């Protein structure tokens, strides 16, 4: 099965939560955070 890179936009109201999500996603090589919003 072949992996497709995923691009995600993280939107939330909490900076710490957003940082945690970006850190967790960066552990998965195929996921790239392309934007964020509050």
Secondary structure, DSSP 8 states (H G I E B T S, - for coil): -----EEEEEE-S-HHHHHHHHHHHHHSTTEEEEEEE-
